[in-house]
């Protein structure tokens, strides 16, 4: 009985919308819906107000083939500010570094003018470094004699403990070099240009080759063989550290 009453109550509205076909859109079962329950999903498109709904910043683009002044002003903050090249290179040069390459570098005359660095080393008779400086590869050795002698690490109460004798090769055969050495109380021993080389059995202890051996010791450090540091101070610090390690090894016989 309860089921019959429910079916009878629901049958009246069903007959109502079936009696009026076409009064509303069709549902999933293909039956039209009454107009009271229908919602309009189509109709004339509403006109978009350009002045209110959409900004009219580019309305003059077609006429003048460009943006208006207000649009250009709005796009100005989006543009990337131009970088000043001199301002970028300034901080590097304050540290003694070149604008494009590392500091204290120059064209190497023995390697197709590639940028390189030269090590100026002063050693004792055993090959232990006493002073070391770096310059560009195109700087002649004679111009750094005074600076290397003044950069001796060992100090005494009356000044730096410079060696009594200084052995130099033929590349230092200049009168001004000998004067600089004597002015510091050192006796120079410089090979003369045109002098025949010492071959065969030579009396005395070897002198010049100990510096070349020290250069070979420096090249065994992989960080010194090829320079990758742009700052000259960084490379000089690594070179001084290597000199300390060489002195330590020679002192304890490693």
KEBADREN-617990 format. One record per residue: residue number from 1; y, z negated, x of N, C-alpha, C in turn. Coordinates in pm, whole numbers. Layout:
<sites>
+-----+--------+--------+--------+--------+--------+--------+--------+--------+--------+
:   k :     ny :     nz :     nx :    cay :    caz :    cax :     cy :     cz :     cx :
+-----+--------+--------+--------+--------+--------+--------+--------+--------+--------+
: NUM :      Y :      Z :      X :      Y :      Z :      X :      Y :      Z :      X :
...
+-----+--------+--------+--------+--------+--------+--------+--------+--------+--------+
</sites>
This chain:
<sites>
+-----+--------+--------+--------+--------+--------+--------+--------+--------+--------+
:   k :     ny :     nz :     nx :    cay :    caz :    cax :     cy :     cz :     cx :
+-----+--------+--------+--------+--------+--------+--------+--------+--------+--------+
:   1 :   -122 :      0 :     83 :      0 :      0 :      0 :    126 :      0 :     86 :
:   2 :    126 :    -76 :    189 :    244 :    -79 :    276 :    262 :     55 :    346 :
:   3 :    152 :    119 :    377 :    163 :    248 :    443 :    216 :    355 :    350 :
:   4 :    178 :    347 :    222 :    229 :    447 :    127 :    378 :    431 :    105 :
:   5 :    425 :    308 :    100 :    568 :    287 :     80 :    649 :    338 :    200 :
:   6 :    596 :    318 :    318 :    670 :    364 :    436 :    677 :    515 :    440 :
:   7 :    568 :    578 :    402 :    569 :    724 :    404 :    660 :    779 :    297 :
:   8 :    668 :    715 :    184 :    757 :    762 :     78 :    902 :    743 :    111 :
:   9 :    936 :    637 :    181 :   1076 :    614 :    218 :   1121 :    714 :    323 :
:  10 :   1031 :    752 :    410 :   1069 :    846 :    513 :   1065 :    989 :    465 :
:  11 :   1006 :   1016 :    351 :    994 :   1153 :    306 :   1120 :   1206 :    245 :
:  12 :   1206 :   1121 :    194 :   1328 :   1168 :    129 :   1424 :   1232 :    226 :
:  13 :   1458 :   1171 :    337 :   1550 :   1240 :    432 :   1490 :   1366 :    488 :
:  14 :   1357 :   1368 :    508 :   1294 :   1488 :    564 :   1311 :   1605 :    470 :
:  15 :   1295 :   1580 :    339 :   1315 :   1688 :    242 :   1459 :   1733 :    238 :
:  16 :   1552 :   1642 :    270 :   1695 :   1677 :    264 :   1730 :   1779 :    370 :
:  17 :   1690 :   1756 :    497 :   1730 :   1853 :    599 :   1643 :   1977 :    599 :
:  18 :   1522 :   1966 :    536 :   1443 :   2088 :    520 :   1502 :   2178 :    412 :
:  19 :   1566 :   2116 :    316 :   1625 :   2196 :    208 :   1745 :   2273 :    255 :
:  20 :   1808 :   2231 :    359 :   1929 :   2299 :    407 :   1903 :   2354 :    546 :
:  21 :   1829 :   2463 :    554 :   1802 :   2520 :    687 :   1927 :   2580 :    748 :
:  22 :   1931 :   2571 :    882 :   2044 :   2631 :    954 :   2165 :   2545 :    958 :
:  23 :   2154 :   2419 :    909 :   2271 :   2333 :    908 :   2294 :   2264 :   1041 :
:  24 :   2203 :   2272 :   1134 :   2220 :   2207 :   1264 :   2132 :   2272 :   1367 :
:  25 :   2144 :   2233 :   1490 :   2059 :   2291 :   1597 :   1916 :   2248 :   1582 :
:  26 :   1826 :   2324 :   1636 :   1685 :   2297 :   1626 :   1643 :   2200 :   1735 :
:  27 :   1544 :   2111 :   1703 :   1494 :   2013 :   1796 :   1374 :   2065 :   1870 :
:  28 :   1293 :   1971 :   1921 :   1176 :   2010 :   1999 :   1070 :   2071 :   1908 :
:  29 :   1060 :   2026 :   1781 :    959 :   2080 :   1691 :   1002 :   2204 :   1619 :
:  30 :   1122 :   2255 :   1646 :   1169 :   2375 :   1581 :   1235 :   2349 :   1447 :
:  31 :   1258 :   2224 :   1406 :   1322 :   2190 :   1279 :   1470 :   2172 :   1301 :
:  32 :   1551 :   2224 :   1208 :   1696 :   2206 :   1223 :   1736 :   2063 :   1192 :
:  33 :   1842 :   2018 :   1262 :   1895 :   1883 :   1241 :   2012 :   1891 :   1143 :
:  34 :   2034 :   1785 :   1067 :   2150 :   1784 :    977 :   2279 :   1790 :   1055 :
:  35 :   2381 :   1844 :    995 :   2511 :   1860 :   1061 :   2575 :   1726 :   1092 :
:  36 :   2539 :   1623 :   1014 :   2598 :   1491 :   1040 :   2550 :   1434 :   1171 :
:  37 :   2424 :   1468 :   1210 :   2368 :   1416 :   1336 :   2382 :   1515 :   1450 :
:  38 :   2439 :   1628 :   1431 :   2451 :   1727 :   1538 :   2574 :   1704 :   1623 :
:  39 :   2567 :   1748 :   1746 :   2679 :   1737 :   1841 :   2706 :   1877 :   1894 :
:  40 :   2828 :   1917 :   1892 :   2865 :   2050 :   1937 :   2857 :   2057 :   2089 :
:  41 :   2771 :   2148 :   2139 :   2758 :   2164 :   2283 :   2823 :   2293 :   2331 :
:  42 :   2867 :   2375 :   2243 :   2934 :   2498 :   2278 :   3065 :   2504 :   2204 :
:  43 :   3142 :   2597 :   2244 :   3270 :   2613 :   2178 :   3366 :   2685 :   2270 :
:  44 :   3486 :   2707 :   2226 :   3584 :   2777 :   2312 :   3620 :   2691 :   2433 :
:  45 :   3615 :   2749 :   2553 :   3647 :   2670 :   2672 :   3791 :   2624 :   2672 :
:  46 :   3805 :   2501 :   2712 :   3941 :   2445 :   2717 :   4016 :   2505 :   2835 :
:  47 :   4143 :   2539 :   2815 :   4225 :   2599 :   2920 :   4260 :   2492 :   3025 :
:  48 :   4236 :   2524 :   3150 :   4267 :   2432 :   3259 :   4414 :   2446 :   3294 :
:  49 :   4482 :   2335 :   3290 :   4624 :   2337 :   3323 :   4641 :   2329 :   3474 :
:  50 :   4686 :   2437 :   3531 :   4696 :   2445 :   3677 :   4799 :   2347 :   3729 :
:  51 :   4907 :   2333 :   3660 :   5013 :   2247 :   3709 :   4979 :   2100 :   3706 :
:  52 :   4886 :   2060 :   3612 :   4855 :   1918 :   3597 :   4716 :   1883 :   3647 :
:  53 :   4614 :   1965 :   3606 :   4477 :   1933 :   3643 :   4444 :   1973 :   3786 :
:  54 :   4490 :   2091 :   3831 :   4460 :   2141 :   3965 :   4591 :   2153 :   4042 :
:  55 :   4599 :   2099 :   4163 :   4723 :   2112 :   4241 :   4753 :   2257 :   4271 :
:  56 :   4877 :   2293 :   4259 :   4920 :   2431 :   4279 :   4984 :   2445 :   4416 :
:  57 :   4909 :   2404 :   4521 :   4964 :   2413 :   4656 :   4950 :   2552 :   4715 :
:  58 :   4855 :   2631 :   4663 :   4829 :   2762 :   4721 :   4864 :   2874 :   4625 :
:  59 :   4953 :   2851 :   4532 :   4984 :   2954 :   4433 :   5068 :   3066 :   4493 :
:  60 :   5133 :   3038 :   4604 :   5214 :   3144 :   4666 :   5141 :   3214 :   4778 :
:  61 :   5012 :   3192 :   4791 :   4936 :   3254 :   4901 :   4923 :   3404 :   4879 :
:  62 :   4899 :   3446 :   4755 :   4882 :   3588 :   4731 :   5011 :   3665 :   4747 :
:  63 :   5124 :   3601 :   4719 :   5251 :   3672 :   4726 :   5296 :   3692 :   4871 :
:  64 :   5293 :   3583 :   4949 :   5341 :   3591 :   5087 :   5229 :   3593 :   5190 :
:  65 :   5106 :   3589 :   5142 :   4991 :   3587 :   5233 :   5000 :   3471 :   5331 :
:  66 :   5035 :   3358 :   5282 :   5045 :   3240 :   5367 :   5054 :   3117 :   5282 :
:  67 :   5057 :   3002 :   5343 :   5066 :   2876 :   5272 :   5210 :   2840 :   5250 :
:  68 :   5229 :   2759 :   5149 :   5363 :   2709 :   5123 :   5398 :   2603 :   5226 :
:  69 :   5523 :   2567 :   5228 :   5568 :   2469 :   5326 :   5506 :   2333 :   5304 :
:  70 :   5486 :   2296 :   5173 :   5425 :   2165 :   5148 :   5279 :   2163 :   5189 :
:  71 :   5208 :   2277 :   5174 :   5068 :   2282 :   5217 :   5058 :   2277 :   5368 :
:  72 :   5153 :   2340 :   5436 :   5152 :   2333 :   5582 :   5178 :   2191 :   5630 :
:  73 :   5264 :   2123 :   5562 :   5289 :   1984 :   5600 :   5169 :   1895 :   5576 :
:  74 :   5093 :   1923 :   5471 :   4974 :   1842 :   5444 :   4863 :   1871 :   5544 :
:  75 :   4859 :   1994 :   5597 :   4754 :   2029 :   5692 :   4790 :   1993 :   5836 :
:  76 :   4916 :   1955 :   5860 :   4956 :   1922 :   5997 :   4879 :   1805 :   6055 :
:  77 :   4856 :   1694 :   5982 :   4778 :   1585 :   6041 :   4634 :   1621 :   6072 :
:  78 :   4581 :   1729 :   6010 :   4443 :   1769 :   6036 :   4428 :   1847 :   6164 :
:  79 :   4537 :   1903 :   6214 :   4528 :   1980 :   6338 :   4509 :   1886 :   6456 :
:  80 :   4432 :   1931 :   6556 :   4409 :   1852 :   6675 :   4529 :   1859 :   6767 :
:  81 :   4572 :   1744 :   6811 :   4688 :   1739 :   6899 :   4655 :   1803 :   7033 :
:  82 :   4742 :   1887 :   7086 :   4712 :   1951 :   7216 :   4711 :   1848 :   7328 :
:  83 :   4613 :   1860 :   7418 :   4601 :   1767 :   7530 :   4684 :   1816 :   7648 :
:  84 :   4753 :   1724 :   7710 :   4838 :   1758 :   7822 :   4754 :   1754 :   7949 :
:  85 :   4744 :   1866 :   8018 :   4658 :   1872 :   8135 :   4707 :   1785 :   8249 :
:  86 :   4838 :   1779 :   8266 :   4891 :   1696 :   8373 :   4864 :   1549 :   8345 :
:  87 :   4868 :   1510 :   8218 :   4839 :   1372 :   8183 :   4695 :   1333 :   8207 :
:  88 :   4602 :   1429 :   8196 :   4462 :   1400 :   8221 :   4433 :   1391 :   8369 :
:  89 :   4499 :   1470 :   8449 :   4473 :   1470 :   8591 :   4547 :   1358 :   8663 :
:  90 :   4648 :   1301 :   8599 :   4723 :   1195 :   8665 :   4642 :   1073 :   8702 :
:  91 :   4563 :   1015 :   8609 :   4485 :    896 :   8645 :   4387 :    921 :   8759 :
:  92 :   4331 :   1041 :   8770 :   4240 :   1068 :   8881 :   4315 :   1067 :   9014 :
:  93 :   4433 :   1126 :   9016 :   4506 :   1134 :   9140 :   4560 :    999 :   9184 :
:  94 :   4574 :    906 :   9090 :   4617 :    771 :   9130 :   4511 :    702 :   9213 :
:  95 :   4384 :    738 :   9195 :   4276 :    680 :   9273 :   4244 :    763 :   9397 :
:  96 :   4327 :    860 :   9432 :   4301 :    942 :   9548 :   4197 :   1048 :   9524 :
:  97 :   4183 :   1091 :   9400 :   4082 :   1190 :   9364 :   4149 :   1318 :   9323 :
:  98 :   4088 :   1431 :   9357 :   4143 :   1560 :   9319 :   4133 :   1584 :   9171 :
:  99 :   4207 :   1688 :   9125 :   4209 :   1717 :   8982 :   4078 :   1776 :   8934 :
: 100 :   4015 :   1862 :   9014 :   3893 :   1928 :   8973 :   3770 :   1875 :   9046 :
: 101 :   3784 :   1845 :   9174 :   3671 :   1797 :   9254 :   3698 :   1656 :   9300 :
: 102 :   3606 :   1606 :   9384 :   3621 :   1471 :   9434 :   3731 :   1460 :   9538 :
: 103 :   3774 :   1336 :   9563 :   3876 :   1312 :   9662 :   3819 :   1319 :   9802 :
: 104 :   3909 :   1337 :   9901 :   3872 :   1346 :  10042 :   3768 :   1456 :  10065 :
: 105 :   3791 :   1571 :  10007 :   3704 :   1687 :  10027 :   3787 :   1805 :  10072 :
: 106 :   3723 :   1900 :  10137 :   3790 :   2020 :  10184 :   3691 :   2131 :  10207 :
: 107 :   3739 :   2255 :  10221 :   3648 :   2368 :  10243 :   3575 :   2355 :  10377 :
: 108 :   3445 :   2360 :  10370 :   3363 :   2345 :  10490 :   3359 :   2478 :  10566 :
: 109 :   3409 :   2483 :  10688 :   3409 :   2612 :  10762 :   3270 :   2658 :  10804 :
: 110 :   3170 :   2572 :  10798 :   3033 :   2609 :  10838 :   2942 :   2633 :  10718 :
: 111 :   2995 :   2625 :  10595 :   2911 :   2642 :  10476 :   2985 :   2723 :  10370 :
: 112 :   3032 :   2840 :  10409 :   3095 :   2935 :  10315 :   3211 :   2873 :  10239 :
: 113 :   3286 :   2787 :  10305 :   3407 :   2725 :  10249 :   3380 :   2643 :  10125 :
: 114 :   3259 :   2589 :  10112 :   3232 :   2499 :  10000 :   3299 :   2364 :  10025 :
: 115 :   3338 :   2298 :   9917 :   3400 :   2168 :   9932 :   3301 :   2067 :   9987 :
: 116 :   3341 :   2000 :  10093 :   3253 :   1902 :  10157 :   3332 :   1788 :  10215 :
: 117 :   3260 :   1689 :  10264 :   3320 :   1569 :  10323 :   3265 :   1555 :  10465 :
: 118 :   3348 :   1501 :  10555 :   3309 :   1480 :  10694 :   3314 :   1331 :  10725 :
: 119 :   3211 :   1283 :  10794 :   3202 :   1143 :  10834 :   3244 :   1130 :  10981 :
: 120 :   3339 :   1043 :  11007 :   3385 :   1014 :  11143 :   3331 :    875 :  11180 :
: 121 :   3238 :    871 :  11275 :   3164 :    750 :  11307 :   3189 :    712 :  11452 :
: 122 :   3211 :    584 :  11476 :   3220 :    527 :  11611 :   3105 :    429 :  11627 :
: 123 :   3022 :    448 :  11731 :   2903 :    366 :  11752 :   2907 :    304 :  11891 :
: 124 :   2819 :    207 :  11911 :   2801 :    151 :  12045 :   2690 :    226 :  12117 :
: 125 :   2647 :    176 :  12231 :   2544 :    244 :  12308 :   2410 :    250 :  12240 :
: 126 :   2384 :    163 :  12143 :   2257 :    165 :  12071 :   2260 :    252 :  11947 :
: 127 :   2378 :    297 :  11910 :   2391 :    376 :  11788 :   2430 :    295 :  11666 :
: 128 :   2465 :    167 :  11685 :   2506 :     83 :  11572 :   2650 :    120 :  11534 :
: 129 :   2678 :    152 :  11408 :   2814 :    191 :  11368 :   2912 :     74 :  11383 :
: 130 :   3025 :    103 :  11446 :   3134 :      6 :  11458 :   3248 :     36 :  11362 :
: 131 :   3269 :    162 :  11329 :   3374 :    203 :  11236 :   3333 :    338 :  11178 :
: 132 :   3376 :    361 :  11056 :   3344 :    486 :  10988 :   3456 :    518 :  10890 :
: 133 :   3496 :    644 :  10886 :   3597 :    695 :  10793 :   3549 :    831 :  10741 :
: 134 :   3605 :    874 :  10630 :   3570 :   1003 :  10571 :   3697 :   1084 :  10548 :
: 135 :   3686 :   1214 :  10565 :   3795 :   1308 :  10537 :   3733 :   1435 :  10479 :
: 136 :   3818 :   1532 :  10454 :   3769 :   1662 :  10410 :   3696 :   1733 :  10523 :
: 137 :   3611 :   1826 :  10485 :   3530 :   1897 :  10585 :   3613 :   1986 :  10676 :
: 138 :   3736 :   2018 :  10637 :   3820 :   2107 :  10718 :   3914 :   2031 :  10810 :
: 139 :   3904 :   1899 :  10819 :   3989 :   1819 :  10907 :   3926 :   1814 :  11046 :
: 140 :   4002 :   1848 :  11147 :   3950 :   1848 :  11284 :   3926 :   1704 :  11331 :
: 141 :   3827 :   1688 :  11418 :   3789 :   1555 :  11465 :   3899 :   1489 :  11548 :
: 142 :   3980 :   1566 :  11617 :   4080 :   1508 :  11706 :   4188 :   1430 :  11630 :
: 143 :   4212 :   1466 :  11504 :   4317 :   1398 :  11428 :   4274 :   1261 :  11378 :
: 144 :   4147 :   1228 :  11389 :   4098 :   1101 :  11337 :   4058 :   1003 :  11447 :
: 145 :   4086 :   1035 :  11574 :   4046 :    946 :  11683 :   4119 :    813 :  11674 :
: 146 :   4248 :    817 :  11655 :   4327 :    694 :  11650 :   4289 :    609 :  11529 :
: 147 :   4269 :    672 :  11414 :   4236 :    595 :  11294 :   4098 :    531 :  11305 :
: 148 :   4003 :    602 :  11365 :   3869 :    545 :  11378 :   3870 :    429 :  11477 :
: 149 :   3943 :    442 :  11586 :   3951 :    332 :  11682 :   4019 :    209 :  11622 :
: 150 :   4116 :    231 :  11535 :   4186 :    118 :  11471 :   4107 :     58 :  11356 :
: 151 :   3999 :    124 :  11313 :   3919 :     74 :  11201 :   3796 :     -2 :  11246 :
: 152 :   3794 :    -48 :  11371 :   3679 :   -124 :  11420 :   3665 :   -253 :  11341 :
: 153 :   3544 :   -282 :  11300 :   3521 :   -399 :  11215 :   3527 :   -528 :  11297 :
: 154 :   3473 :   -527 :  11418 :   3471 :   -648 :  11499 :   3613 :   -689 :  11537 :
: 155 :   3642 :   -816 :  11520 :   3776 :   -868 :  11547 :   3768 :   -979 :  11651 :
: 156 :   3878 :   -997 :  11721 :   3892 :  -1103 :  11820 :   4025 :  -1174 :  11795 :
: 157 :   4047 :  -1289 :  11858 :   4175 :  -1359 :  11835 :   4297 :  -1275 :  11871 :
: 158 :   4285 :  -1187 :  11969 :   4399 :  -1105 :  12010 :   4395 :   -964 :  11954 :
: 159 :   4307 :   -937 :  11861 :   4302 :   -805 :  11800 :   4161 :   -754 :  11790 :
: 160 :   4144 :   -629 :  11754 :   4008 :   -574 :  11740 :   3941 :   -557 :  11876 :
: 161 :   3814 :   -579 :  11879 :   3735 :   -566 :  12001 :   3693 :   -421 :  12019 :
: 162 :   3777 :   -343 :  12081 :   3747 :   -203 :  12104 :   3658 :   -190 :  12227 :
: 163 :   3582 :    -81 :  12237 :   3498 :    -62 :  12356 :   3583 :    -33 :  12480 :
: 164 :   3524 :    -56 :  12595 :   3592 :    -28 :  12721 :   3585 :    119 :  12758 :
: 165 :   3478 :    187 :  12724 :   3457 :    328 :  12755 :   3428 :    403 :  12625 :
: 166 :   3477 :    526 :  12620 :   3458 :    609 :  12502 :   3409 :    746 :  12547 :
: 167 :   3292 :    786 :  12500 :   3231 :    915 :  12535 :   3253 :   1012 :  12420 :
: 168 :   3312 :   1127 :  12453 :   3343 :   1229 :  12352 :   3291 :   1363 :  12401 :
: 169 :   3265 :   1453 :  12306 :   3215 :   1586 :  12342 :   3331 :   1681 :  12365 :
: 170 :   3299 :   1809 :  12380 :   3401 :   1909 :  12413 :   3499 :   1935 :  12299 :
: 171 :   3463 :   1895 :  12180 :   3555 :   1912 :  12068 :   3678 :   1823 :  12076 :
: 172 :   3676 :   1724 :  12165 :   3789 :   1633 :  12182 :   3864 :   1659 :  12312 :
: 173 :   3843 :   1774 :  12373 :   3906 :   1807 :  12500 :   4051 :   1849 :  12476 :
: 174 :   4137 :   1751 :  12451 :   4280 :   1774 :  12430 :   4356 :   1663 :  12504 :
: 175 :   4474 :   1697 :  12552 :   4554 :   1599 :  12625 :   4601 :   1487 :  12535 :
: 176 :   4636 :   1517 :  12411 :   4683 :   1411 :  12322 :   4572 :   1315 :  12284 :
: 177 :   4448 :   1362 :  12276 :   4336 :   1273 :  12247 :   4315 :   1174 :  12360 :
: 178 :   4319 :   1223 :  12484 :   4303 :   1133 :  12598 :   4417 :   1032 :  12604 :
: 179 :   4538 :   1074 :  12566 :   4652 :    981 :  12568 :   4635 :    873 :  12461 :
: 180 :   4586 :    912 :  12346 :   4564 :    813 :  12239 :   4459 :    711 :  12280 :
: 181 :   4355 :    754 :  12347 :   4248 :    664 :  12389 :   4299 :    569 :  12497 :
: 182 :   4371 :    620 :  12596 :   4421 :    535 :  12703 :   4526 :    437 :  12654 :
: 183 :   4602 :    476 :  12552 :   4705 :    386 :  12500 :   4644 :    260 :  12440 :
: 184 :   4520 :    264 :  12401 :   4450 :    148 :  12345 :   4364 :     76 :  12448 :
: 185 :   4386 :    104 :  12574 :   4314 :     35 :  12680 :   4170 :     77 :  12696 :
: 186 :   4136 :    200 :  12661 :   3999 :    249 :  12668 :   3995 :    364 :  12768 :
: 187 :   3890 :    370 :  12847 :   3871 :    477 :  12944 :   3797 :    591 :  12876 :
: 188 :   3858 :    710 :  12864 :   3790 :    822 :  12797 :   3697 :    896 :  12891 :
: 189 :   3584 :    940 :  12838 :   3488 :   1025 :  12908 :   3465 :   1147 :  12818 :
: 190 :   3538 :   1253 :  12845 :   3539 :   1371 :  12758 :   3482 :   1489 :  12836 :
: 191 :   3388 :   1556 :  12777 :   3334 :   1678 :  12835 :   3439 :   1789 :  12826 :
: 192 :   3454 :   1866 :  12934 :   3556 :   1969 :  12940 :   3500 :   2102 :  12891 :
: 193 :   3587 :   2178 :  12827 :   3547 :   2310 :  12781 :   3529 :   2404 :  12899 :
: 194 :   3422 :   2477 :  12897 :   3388 :   2564 :  13009 :   3299 :   2497 :  13111 :
: 195 :   3279 :   2367 :  13098 :   3191 :   2296 :  13191 :   3046 :   2327 :  13157 :
: 196 :   2961 :   2352 :  13256 :   2821 :   2385 :  13226 :   2751 :   2267 :  13162 :
: 197 :   2662 :   2293 :  13068 :   2591 :   2181 :  13002 :   2496 :   2111 :  13098 :
: 198 :   2469 :   1985 :  13065 :   2378 :   1905 :  13145 :   2235 :   1936 :  13102 :
: 199 :   2163 :   2006 :  13186 :   2026 :   2045 :  13156 :   1933 :   1991 :  13264 :
: 200 :   1808 :   1976 :  13227 :   1709 :   1929 :  13323 :   1716 :   1778 :  13341 :
: 201 :   1685 :   1734 :  13462 :   1684 :   1591 :  13491 :   1826 :   1545 :  13518 :
: 202 :   1876 :   1460 :  13431 :   2013 :   1409 :  13441 :   2006 :   1260 :  13467 :
: 203 :   2078 :   1215 :  13569 :   2079 :   1074 :  13600 :   2170 :    999 :  13502 :
: 204 :   2137 :    873 :  13480 :   2216 :    791 :  13390 :   2156 :    782 :  13251 :
: 205 :   2216 :    699 :  13170 :   2168 :    679 :  13033 :   2232 :    781 :  12940 :
: 206 :   2160 :    822 :  12838 :   2220 :    917 :  12741 :   2336 :    852 :  12667 :
: 207 :   2436 :    932 :  12639 :   2558 :    878 :  12578 :   2588 :    943 :  12442 :
: 208 :   2605 :   1075 :  12446 :   2655 :   1141 :  12326 :   2550 :   1150 :  12216 :
: 209 :   2425 :   1163 :  12249 :   2323 :   1189 :  12148 :   2302 :   1071 :  12055 :
: 210 :   2345 :    949 :  12096 :   2326 :    833 :  12009 :   2408 :    846 :  11881 :
: 211 :   2523 :    915 :  11889 :   2604 :    937 :  11769 :   2534 :   1035 :  11675 :
: 212 :   2473 :   1138 :  11732 :   2398 :   1232 :  11649 :   2278 :   1164 :  11583 :
: 213 :   2217 :   1072 :  11654 :   2107 :    998 :  11593 :   2156 :    910 :  11478 :
: 214 :   2274 :    850 :  11495 :   2330 :    770 :  11385 :   2359 :    857 :  11264 :
: 215 :   2408 :    978 :  11285 :   2429 :   1070 :  11173 :   2297 :   1102 :  11104 :
: 216 :   2190 :   1114 :  11183 :   2058 :   1136 :  11122 :   2013 :   1015 :  11041 :
: 217 :   2043 :    896 :  11090 :   2011 :    776 :  11012 :   2087 :    773 :  10880 :
: 218 :   2211 :    814 :  10883 :   2289 :    819 :  10759 :   2230 :    920 :  10661 :
: 219 :   2182 :   1032 :  10712 :   2128 :   1134 :  10623 :   1996 :   1093 :  10560 :
: 220 :   1931 :    992 :  10614 :   1807 :    945 :  10552 :   1833 :    870 :  10421 :
: 221 :   1955 :    827 :  10401 :   1993 :    766 :  10273 :   2023 :    880 :  10176 :
: 222 :   1948 :    887 :  10069 :   1960 :   1000 :   9976 :   2096 :   1004 :   9908 :
: 223 :   2159 :    889 :   9892 :   2291 :    888 :   9830 :   2402 :    938 :   9920 :
: 224 :   2375 :    952 :  10050 :   2475 :    999 :  10145 :   2453 :   1143 :  10188 :
: 225 :   2330 :   1191 :  10181 :   2302 :   1327 :  10225 :   2377 :   1429 :  10141 :
: 226 :   2378 :   1412 :  10010 :   2454 :   1496 :   9918 :   2548 :   1405 :   9841 :
: 227 :   2674 :   1434 :   9849 :   2773 :   1350 :   9781 :   2786 :   1392 :   9635 :
: 228 :   2769 :   1293 :   9547 :   2784 :   1314 :   9403 :   2902 :   1236 :   9346 :
: 229 :   2959 :   1144 :   9421 :   3069 :   1061 :   9371 :   3200 :   1140 :   9377 :
: 230 :   3276 :   1131 :   9271 :   3407 :   1195 :   9269 :   3511 :   1111 :   9343 :
: 231 :   3505 :    981 :   9327 :   3600 :    894 :   9395 :   3560 :    877 :   9540 :
: 232 :   3655 :    897 :   9630 :   3626 :    882 :   9772 :   3594 :    738 :   9808 :
: 233 :   3653 :    643 :   9736 :   3626 :    502 :   9764 :   3482 :    465 :   9736 :
: 234 :   3421 :    526 :   9635 :   3281 :    498 :   9603 :   3189 :    550 :   9713 :
: 235 :   3216 :    669 :   9761 :   3131 :    723 :   9867 :   3150 :    645 :   9997 :
: 236 :   3272 :    605 :  10027 :   3297 :    527 :  10148 :   3229 :    390 :  10140 :
: 237 :   3226 :    331 :  10022 :   3157 :    202 :  10006 :   3008 :    216 :  10032 :
: 238 :   2947 :    322 :   9981 :   2804 :    344 :  10006 :   2778 :    371 :  10154 :
: 239 :   2871 :    441 :  10220 :   2855 :    469 :  10363 :   2866 :    340 :  10444 :
: 240 :   2957 :    253 :  10408 :   2970 :    126 :  10478 :   2848 :     37 :  10454 :
: 241 :   2792 :     43 :  10335 :   2669 :    -32 :  10309 :   2555 :     19 :  10395 :
: 242 :   2545 :    150 :  10411 :   2442 :    207 :  10498 :   2463 :    165 :  10643 :
: 243 :   2587 :    157 :  10688 :   2614 :    110 :  10824 :   2569 :    -34 :  10843 :
: 244 :   2590 :   -118 :  10742 :   2543 :   -255 :  10750 :   2392 :   -264 :  10757 :
: 245 :   2323 :   -180 :  10682 :   2177 :   -180 :  10687 :   2125 :   -131 :  10822 :
: 246 :   2194 :    -31 :  10880 :   2152 :     16 :  11012 :   2173 :    -92 :  11117 :
: 247 :   2285 :   -163 :  11112 :   2309 :   -271 :  11206 :   2205 :   -382 :  11190 :
: 248 :   2168 :   -412 :  11068 :   2065 :   -515 :  11042 :   1928 :   -473 :  11097 :
: 249 :   1894 :   -347 :  11079 :   1766 :   -297 :  11129 :   1763 :   -297 :  11282 :
: 250 :   1873 :   -261 :  11346 :   1876 :   -260 :  11491 :   1878 :   -401 :  11550 :
: 251 :   1936 :   -494 :  11478 :   1942 :   -631 :  11528 :   1807 :   -699 :  11524 :
: 252 :   1727 :   -669 :  11421 :   1597 :   -735 :  11405 :   1480 :   -643 :  11439 :
: 253 :   1508 :   -525 :  11493 :   1402 :   -437 :  11540 :   1317 :   -376 :  11432 :
: 254 :   1374 :   -347 :  11315 :   1297 :   -284 :  11207 :   1286 :   -133 :  11231 :
+-----+--------+--------+--------+--------+--------+--------+--------+--------+--------+
</sites>
